[in-house]
Amino acid sequence: MAAYQYLNWGDASHYDRTRDLPCVLCGGPTPLRSHASEPVHKVCAEDWNAGNPDQPRRYTLPARDKPQYDVGTWRFHNDGPNTAAPRRTAVTELRPPGPQDGPLDLFAA
């Protein structure tokens, strides 16, 4: 069996802040999404990759100064230089908290 590989899903496109959907592998609710927008827990995706070593793999682009390496299967893979351009989240407004936000309750130590 292939070595267990942890996925790097640091990009915001892997998180849906609006809703949880059932994981395609275990059925539990998750806000996480794969590169193909499948709802899946990162741990479930890592387990699937480890249990399916015969699935087609993705690799980094060859470079003179860096060795090529495996970034996972085509279904579940790492963020990296050869993946689709990440979707960016734009912040449209930053404002300090105000009276419209209600009182802030702090607990005494």
N, C-alpha and C positions, 0 to 999 in steps of 0.2 A: 504494500500500500504506500502511496506517496506520503511524504512528510506533511504534517498538519500545518496549514498555512493560514495565518490570520489576515483578513482582508482590511485594507485601508479604505474606509468609506468616509473620509473627513469632509468631503464637499457637502454643502447644504442641500444639493439636489437629492441626496439620499434620505432626507427627512421631510415628511409631509406634516406640517404643523396643523393642518386643518382637520385631519381625521385618521383614525386607526382603521385598518382593513385586516381581514384574516390572512395570516401568513400562508403562502402557497405550499409550504412544506409541512408545518405542524398545525395550522388552523387557528393558532392563538392570535389575538389582536396585536398589531404592530404599526407604528408610524414610519418605519424604515422602508425604503424602496431600493431595488436593485438598479443597475444601469438601464435596464429595459422597463423600468417603472413597475416591476412586480413587487407586491408587498411581501417582504420576507425579513425575518430576523437575521441579523448579521451572523449570529452563531449558527443558525440553521443553514445559511448559505455556506459557511465554512465547513460544517459537517457534510453537506452535500458534495462540496468540492473534494473533500478527503475520501468520501465513499465512492466517488465516480472518477477515478484516475484515468480512465480510458476516454473521457469526454474531450473534445477538441479544446486546446489550450490557447490562451493569448500570451504573447511575449512582448517585451519592450522592443522598440526599434533598435536595430544594431547601431552602435556608435564606436568610433575609434578609441575613445578614452573610457568607455564604460562597457562592462560585459552585458550581454543580453540576458534577461531573466524572465522567469515565468510569473505572470501576474494573476493567474487563476484560469478558470474555465471560461469559455465564451458566455455561458449563462451568468456566472457570478465571478467578477474579477475586481482587481484593485483599481482605484483611481490612479492614473499615471499619464505619462506623456503621450501614449498612443491611444488613449480613450477619447471619446467624443468630447468636444469643448464643454466644460462644466456650465451649468445654468447658474447665473448669479442672482442673488437676492438684492434688490435695490431698497434702500431705506429712503422713504419719501419725506418723513417728518421726525424730528427729534424735539421733544419738548420736556421741560422739567415737570415733575408731578405738581398738581395744583389742587385747589379745593374740589374740583369736579371729580377727583379720584377718590374722595372720601377720606376719613381719618386713618392715620397710620397707627396701629396699636403695637407698642413695644412692651416687651416683658421685662420686669425688673429682675435684676440678677440676685 
